[in-house]
């Protein structure tokens, strides 16, 4: 099989998902950084969407982070990140869908919505999503992760946004609640993973990366 290439951007939470999946599965790959502030012309010619991340395997291209991670699960099954049981597998996918359809749109909506009159409604939706997440994690009594003792694609799907949380605190007056004990337990387990330690960026990195877009200085 040809060596995988991942076109990635450090600041992108969707690319982070794929980097975590590759790391957890110990898949050999070449990491090709893409500067989202200055995307090269050749990348637009390569990528069907012009966005990162993008996986390349020989002549084959795969895009969209969730699809990419499902591909990696299918193509490299040695370290499974989804359960074999069909019902458990379906439930995992339900939570992955919840992240993409409910939690992530509220999180990113608060980050990038420039109309401040809409912020409070988005904050409310985000708080409700966090309550749902905390309750879901409470059901995982057998371990710190979404599905129990073993990390899965569900954890990988959600985690990158929590690492970006300082951006919300600095620029959108949204502090992550400290009383969600199950989320805090899960975050501690995630931050202890070698895959996260090797890929994590500190709060200052994200604050500086987002600053031109969120403090009104871009274009000035």
C-alpha positions as CSV (number, residue, x, y, z in Angstrom):
1,X,0.0,0.0,0.0
2,X,1.3,3.5,-0.8
3,X,2.3,5.7,2.1
4,X,-0.4,8.0,3.3
5,X,-0.1,11.7,3.1
6,X,-2.1,14.0,5.4
7,X,-2.4,17.7,4.4
8,X,-3.1,19.3,7.7
9,X,-3.2,22.6,9.6
10,X,-2.3,22.8,13.2
11,X,-5.1,25.3,14.0
12,X,-7.8,23.2,12.4
13,X,-9.8,21.0,14.8
14,X,-11.0,18.8,11.9
15,X,-7.4,18.1,10.9
16,X,-6.6,17.4,14.6
17,X,-9.2,14.6,14.5
18,X,-7.3,12.9,11.8
19,X,-3.9,13.3,13.3
20,X,-5.2,11.8,16.5
21,X,-6.7,8.8,14.6
22,X,-3.4,8.2,12.7
23,X,-1.4,8.4,16.0
24,X,-3.7,6.1,17.9
25,X,-3.5,3.5,15.1
26,X,0.2,4.0,14.7
27,X,-0.2,4.5,10.9
28,X,2.9,5.6,9.1
29,X,2.2,8.8,7.1
30,X,3.7,11.9,5.8
31,X,2.4,15.2,7.3
32,X,2.2,18.1,4.9
33,X,1.4,21.4,6.6
34,X,-1.0,23.8,4.9
35,X,-1.1,27.5,5.9
36,X,-4.8,28.3,6.0
37,X,-4.0,32.0,5.8
38,X,-2.1,31.5,2.6
39,X,-3.2,28.4,0.8
40,X,-1.0,27.7,-2.1
41,X,-2.5,27.5,-5.6
42,X,-1.3,23.9,-6.1
43,X,-3.4,22.8,-3.1
44,X,-6.6,24.2,-4.7
45,X,-5.7,22.1,-7.8
46,X,-5.3,19.0,-5.6
47,X,-8.1,19.3,-3.1
48,X,-11.7,19.0,-4.2
49,X,-12.8,21.5,-1.5
50,X,-9.7,23.6,-1.1
51,X,-9.9,23.0,2.6
52,X,-7.8,21.0,5.1
53,X,-7.5,18.2,6.1
54,X,-7.1,16.0,3.1
55,X,-5.8,12.4,2.9
56,X,-3.9,11.2,-0.1
57,X,-3.2,7.5,-0.8
58,X,-1.4,7.2,-4.1
59,X,-3.9,8.6,-6.7
60,X,-6.8,8.4,-4.3
61,X,-8.0,11.5,-2.3
62,X,-10.3,11.4,0.8
63,X,-11.7,14.5,2.4
64,X,-14.1,15.4,5.3
65,X,-12.6,14.5,8.7
66,X,-15.3,12.0,9.8
67,X,-15.1,10.1,6.5
68,X,-11.3,10.1,6.7
69,X,-11.4,8.6,10.1
70,X,-13.9,6.0,9.0
71,X,-11.6,5.1,6.1
72,X,-8.7,4.7,8.5
73,X,-10.8,2.5,10.7
74,X,-11.7,0.3,7.7
75,X,-8.3,0.2,6.0
76,X,-6.2,-0.2,9.2
77,X,-8.3,-2.4,11.5
78,X,-5.4,-3.6,13.7
79,X,-6.1,-1.0,16.4
80,X,-9.9,-0.7,16.3
81,X,-11.4,2.7,17.3
82,X,-15.1,1.6,17.0
83,X,-16.7,-1.4,18.8
84,X,-17.4,-4.6,16.9
85,X,-20.9,-5.0,18.3
86,X,-23.3,-3.5,15.8
87,X,-25.5,-1.8,18.4
88,X,-22.5,-0.3,20.2
89,X,-21.1,0.8,16.9
90,X,-24.4,2.5,16.0
91,X,-24.5,4.3,19.3
92,X,-20.9,5.5,18.7
93,X,-21.9,6.9,15.4
94,X,-24.9,8.6,17.0
95,X,-22.6,10.5,19.3
96,X,-20.3,11.3,16.4
97,X,-23.2,12.7,14.5
98,X,-24.3,14.7,17.6
99,X,-20.9,16.3,17.7
100,X,-21.0,17.4,14.1
101,X,-24.7,18.3,14.0
102,X,-25.2,20.0,17.4
103,X,-22.1,20.6,19.5
104,X,-19.6,21.6,16.9
105,X,-22.0,24.1,15.1
106,X,-22.7,25.8,18.4
107,X,-19.0,25.9,19.3
108,X,-17.8,27.2,15.9
109,X,-20.9,29.4,15.6
110,X,-19.9,31.2,18.7
111,X,-16.3,31.5,17.5
112,X,-17.1,32.9,14.1
113,X,-20.4,34.7,14.4
114,X,-19.5,38.4,14.2
115,X,-23.0,39.7,15.1
116,X,-22.8,40.1,18.9
117,X,-26.6,40.2,19.1
118,X,-26.6,36.5,18.3
119,X,-24.0,35.4,20.8
120,X,-26.2,34.8,23.8
121,X,-28.5,32.5,22.0
122,X,-25.5,30.5,20.8
123,X,-24.0,30.5,24.3
124,X,-27.3,29.0,25.6
125,X,-27.2,26.3,22.9
126,X,-23.6,25.5,23.7
127,X,-24.3,25.2,27.5
128,X,-27.1,22.8,26.7
129,X,-24.8,20.7,24.5
130,X,-22.3,20.5,27.3
131,X,-25.0,19.3,29.7
132,X,-25.9,16.5,27.2
133,X,-22.2,15.6,26.8
134,X,-21.7,15.4,30.6
135,X,-24.7,13.2,31.0
136,X,-23.6,10.9,28.3
137,X,-20.1,10.5,29.8
138,X,-21.8,9.7,33.2
139,X,-23.2,6.6,31.6
140,X,-19.6,5.3,30.8
141,X,-19.1,3.8,34.3
142,X,-16.6,1.3,33.1
143,X,-14.0,3.8,32.1
144,X,-13.1,7.4,31.4
145,X,-13.9,7.5,27.7
146,X,-17.2,7.6,25.9
147,X,-17.4,3.9,25.4
148,X,-15.6,2.8,28.5
149,X,-12.0,1.8,29.0
150,X,-10.9,2.2,25.4
151,X,-10.6,5.4,23.5
152,X,-12.7,5.5,20.4
153,X,-13.5,7.7,17.4
154,X,-16.2,9.4,19.5
155,X,-13.5,10.8,21.9
156,X,-11.4,11.8,18.9
157,X,-14.3,13.6,17.2
158,X,-15.1,15.7,20.3
159,X,-11.7,16.5,21.9
160,X,-10.2,19.0,19.5
161,X,-12.9,21.6,20.2
162,X,-12.2,21.4,24.0
163,X,-8.5,22.3,23.3
164,X,-9.7,25.4,21.4
165,X,-11.9,26.5,24.4
166,X,-9.5,29.3,25.5
167,X,-10.6,31.1,22.3
168,X,-14.2,31.3,23.6
169,X,-13.1,32.6,27.0
170,X,-10.9,35.3,25.6
171,X,-13.0,36.5,22.6
172,X,-16.5,35.4,23.3
173,X,-16.9,35.7,27.1
174,X,-17.7,32.0,27.4
175,X,-16.0,30.0,30.1
176,X,-16.4,26.2,30.0
177,X,-18.4,25.2,33.1
178,X,-16.2,23.8,35.9
179,X,-19.0,21.7,37.5
180,X,-19.3,19.1,34.7
181,X,-17.4,16.4,36.6
182,X,-17.7,13.8,33.9
183,X,-16.3,16.1,31.2
184,X,-13.5,17.0,33.5
185,X,-12.7,13.4,34.1
186,X,-12.8,12.7,30.4
187,X,-10.6,15.6,29.6
188,X,-8.0,14.5,32.1
189,X,-7.9,11.0,30.5
190,X,-7.7,12.5,27.0
191,X,-4.8,14.9,27.9
192,X,-2.9,11.9,29.3
193,X,-3.0,10.1,26.0
194,X,0.3,10.1,24.1
195,X,-1.5,11.0,20.9
196,X,-2.9,14.2,22.5
197,X,0.4,15.1,24.2
198,X,2.3,14.8,20.9
199,X,-0.3,16.9,18.9
200,X,-1.5,19.4,21.5
201,X,-0.9,23.1,21.1
202,X,-1.1,25.5,24.1
203,X,-3.7,28.1,24.7
204,X,-1.5,30.9,23.5
205,X,-1.1,29.3,20.1
206,X,-4.9,29.2,19.6
207,X,-5.4,32.7,21.0
208,X,-2.8,34.1,18.6
209,X,-4.0,32.1,15.6
210,X,-7.6,33.3,16.1
211,X,-6.8,36.9,17.2
212,X,-6.9,38.6,13.7
213,X,-10.4,37.1,13.0
214,X,-12.0,37.6,16.4
215,X,-10.8,40.9,17.9
216,X,-11.7,43.0,14.9
217,X,-8.1,43.6,13.7
218,X,-8.2,41.6,10.5
219,X,-8.2,43.8,7.5
220,X,-7.0,46.8,9.5
